[in-house]
Amino acid sequence: MKSVWRQPLFLIGFSIIAFFLGGSFVFEWIFGNVPKQTFFIEENGRAVEGPPISPSLMHPLGTDQFGYDMLAKIMLGAKYTIFAAMAVAALRMLIAIPLGFVMVRIYNVNALGLMH
């Protein structure tokens, strides 16, 4: 059996999740837990754009209708989304493993759902 750490698809998925999880904590540590808000962009003393602001160097993913930076919102919320998904997966395993054990031992059902 191949080690899970030698499978490229696992490594790609794990790297993406680890990047966003680690990045979320680092982003909050550096920039704080409130995303940057821009009310309008000025050029030569005139307001040229208001929220939602288009993507630019200052806001790589733009802003929402209230002027909050979308990249900051994604990075700050990533840890909550990943932890919630991990909690759901753990809960599913806590339910499925005992239920599968009961189905095999008591009701004599195999993996295909057929009685032996």
Buried (B, 14 or more C-beta within 10 A) or exposed (E): EEEEEEEEEEEEEEEEBEEBBEBBEEBBEEBEEEBBEBEEBEEEEEEEBEBBBEEEEEBEEBBBEEBBBBBBBBBBEBBEEBEEEEEEEEEEEEEEEEEEEEBEEEEEBEEEEEEE
